[in-house]
């Protein structure tokens, strides 16, 4: 083995130490970079050359160190867990926020809640029963009835606004998914090209991981890494991103409450095939925007609007039925107290009576000073199927749904935080570790340089001083 080979051995040590220090510096420079995965230089000892000829039986040392790769210290299992928990956390947070917004619309308990307005309305009938035909208590009753109708209309309007807001949010999320899918497909092409050329793609892989995590957070997507360093993303078994190709989602349905629900479909399919999304923030939005059903398990916004419509209808029907049975102070049969549009009861409820002499406060044949019919209307407050009972059931069920959703959201958030902490403990940069690595390879570099100096001095003696003994 040539003496000059020692220079090559020392040179490989210098190169490896320098690359390791550069990698440690890269890690330390990105200690605060979101999504950065720490890197490490992989090395291996270079074996001894094959010995032949007269020196074949002489043991030879190795030839230094070989740089294998600069690897990312990522863990596919931990990354997958982060994506899964991120999807569930986003979905439950979206649902919890939507249900809490509905609960805020009720304003219960409080003076502006429907419970207080209903109580004042029934009390107004008791006051009218004590003074049939008097304008003062009648005017108060009519004002209370209209306030009740206005509150129902206001809640319906706020639900409609929330539905529109959720629809707009969903549209933005779908646009973000489509834009991210296109960017991910382009990044796949860059990664594949760079990897085939033997270039380092670690920073590109960091960018790609951030994109796949965001797609999972939005859609609950499944991510599959391929041997050529590309990534495939699937939603409900249908590929969203395959290599350098991305497909797009499209949002269908009206943004107006009560005009049908919304659906997601694949824009690349001629028939607009439905896209199945069961996780992520989009799944939460779809849950909030689902249509109502008779079982009461539909979308919370539509289901609440349907419950308000039932309450408005029950209020009008029950009060009108009793009011028509009574007589006014002039002995005339009572007309409807409330009017409404059957297609939009909560939004259209209104008081149809304009004065005290139109109120059917008395029973048939009981005289102008009788208030028994007004008391019968006031007794509707205690009806097990009356407006108060319907409202109490709605408030109770919504409160229960908010509590359950909040607990689910907390549990999902804890799981997500735990998975992120585990991922960071494995792949995040530690300044202490990098400082130790930097010092270690600094001394390694100095050692390799000392070896090279020693060999240089040996060669100087061999080349320049051979044959000069005795001179």
Buried (B, 14 or more C-beta within 10 A) or exposed (E): EEEEBBBBBBBBBBBBBBBBBBBBEBBBEBEEEEEBBBBBBEBEEBEEEEEEEEEEEEEBEEBBBBBEEBBBEBBEEBBBBBBBBBBBBBBBBBBBBBBBBBBEBBBBEEEEBBBBBBBBBBBBBBBBBEBBBBEEBBEBBBBBBBBBBBBBBBBBBBBBEBBBBBBEBBBEBBEBBBEBBBBBBEBBEBBBEBBEEEEBBBBBBBBBBBBBBBBBBBBBBBBEBEEEBBBBBBBBEBBBBBBBBBBBBBBEBEBEBBEEBBBBBBEBEEEBEBBEBEBBBBBBBBBBBBBBEEEEEBBBBBBBBBBBBBBBBBBBBBBBEBBBBBBBBEEEEBBBBBBBEEEBBBBBBBBBBEEBBBBBBBBEEBEBEBBBBBBBBBBBBEEEEBBBBBBBEBBEBBBEBBEEBBEBBBEBBEBBEEBBEBBBEBBBBBEEBBEEBBEBBBEBBEBBBEBBEEBEEEBEEEEEEEEEEEE
